[in-house]
Amino acid sequence: MSFWDFIIIFFAQYLGWVLGIFLLFFVWLKKREGVFIVGETLTATIVSRFGLTEIIRYFYDKPRPFEGLEGAKQLIEHEAGGSFPSGNAAFFFAIATTLFIYNRRWGVVFFVAAILMGAARVFANLHWPIDILGGAAVGIISSLLAHFLAKKFKKS
């Protein structure tokens, strides 16, 4: 395995765990407001990853690059099918958007990390670039919808 393969695998497979630790630290810093932000983040991620992404995949089953490209090197073990939209991108862009709404610095850090993860998943031949863009759109839309509903809930 080359150095670049190691970097791609780290960003594609393990950076999400690092972000999870940072998210817990963010919540700890925000104390009471952090609980509300976590609720909104959970809503956005569940809707994006386990709702919208799976509905789209049900109607549009797109093969992954390692299935469709002859000689494509698969760096990370993954099941076939269900490439569009990227559930990973939907999940992490939903988190990034929610954090950006409440704290721009943390949001930017998470957006950069989500972009790096998405690019690494393309280089690992798990996704096509359009899969990452589709997942990002699903995540961002889910987060904005969750924020809109949270504001309505908070007012009442």
N, C-alpha and C positions, 0 to 999 in steps of 0.2 A: 504494500500500500504506500502510495506516495504521500508527501506532505500535504499536497492540495486535496487528495482524497480524504485525508484525516480532517482537514479544515471543513470540507463540504459535509462530511458525516457529522461533525460536531454541530455545525449550524443547522443542519436539516433535522437532526434527531435529538440533540441534547440542549440546545439553546432555550427551548421552551421550558425546561426544568429550571434553568437559571432565572428566567423571567418569572416563573412561579414564586421563587424565593424573593425576588425584588417586589413582586406584587404583595406578598405577605408583609414585607418591610414597609411598603407604602401604606398599607392598611393600619399597621401598628403606629406609624407616624401621625396618621389622620384621626386616630382614636374613634370617636363617636361617628363622625362623618364617614369614616372608612367603612363602617358596617353598611351604611346606606349605599355607598359606592360599590361595595362587593355585591350587594343584592342586585343592583343595576347591571353590573358586569356579568353576574351569573345568568341573569335573564337574557342579556344580549348574546352570550356565548352559547347557551342552550338553544335559543331560537335559531342562531346562525348555523351552528355545527350540526345539531341533531334535528332541526326542523327544516329550514329552507334548503340547506345543502342536500339532505337526503331526499327531499321532494324532487329537486332538480335532477339528481342522479337516477331516481326512479324512472323518469321520463326520458332521460338522455344519458345513456351509459357509454361513456367515451373511454377507449383503451388508453393505458398509460404508455409513455414513451418506450419503456423497456419491452412492451408488447409489440409495438408498431414499428420500431426502428431496428433494422437489421444490424446486429453487432453492437447495440447499445449496452454499455456497461452499467449494470444495476449495482449501485454502491450500498443500498440499504434494502434488506428484505421487506417486501410488501406484497399484499395480495393484488391480483390483477383486477382491472376494471375500475369504474368509479373515479375517473380522473378529474372530471369537471363537475362542479367547481371544487377547488382544494378545500377540504374541511379544516386542515391545519391553518391555512391562510384565513379562512372565515373566522375561526376561533381567535387567533391572535390579533387580527385587525379589529375584531369586536372589542377586545380588551384595550388595544391601543386607542381606539376612538373614545371609549368611555373615560379612560384616564386623561386623554387630551381635553375632554370637556371640562374636567375638574382641575386639572393641573397640566398646563401646556408642556413644561419641561419633561415631566415623566411620560406624557403622551408621546412626545417626539422621540424619546429614547425607545419606547415600545414600538413606535412606527418603524424606526430604523431597524430594530431587531426583527420585526415581522417581515420587512423587505428582505433582510439578509437571509432569514429562514426560507422565504419563498424562492429566492434566487438559488439557494443551496439545494432545495428540493428539485428545481429544474436541472441543475448540474448533476444531481444524483440520478437523473432520469426517472423520477417518480411522477413529475408533472410537466405539462407543457406550459409555456408562459401565460397563455390565455386562462389556464386553470387557476393560476395564482391571482390574476387580475379579477376573475370571476369570484373567487373566494374572498378577495379583499372587498369587492363591492358588496357581497352578501354580508360580510362582517360589519362593514361601516353602516350599511342600511339598517341592520338589526340593532346596532348600538344606538343609532339616532332614534329609532322607533322605541326602544326601551327607555331612552332618556325622556322622550316626549310623554310616554305613559307614566314614568316615574314622577315627572313634574305635575301631571294631572292628579296622581295619587297623593302626592305630598300636599297639594293645595286643599284636598278634601279631607 
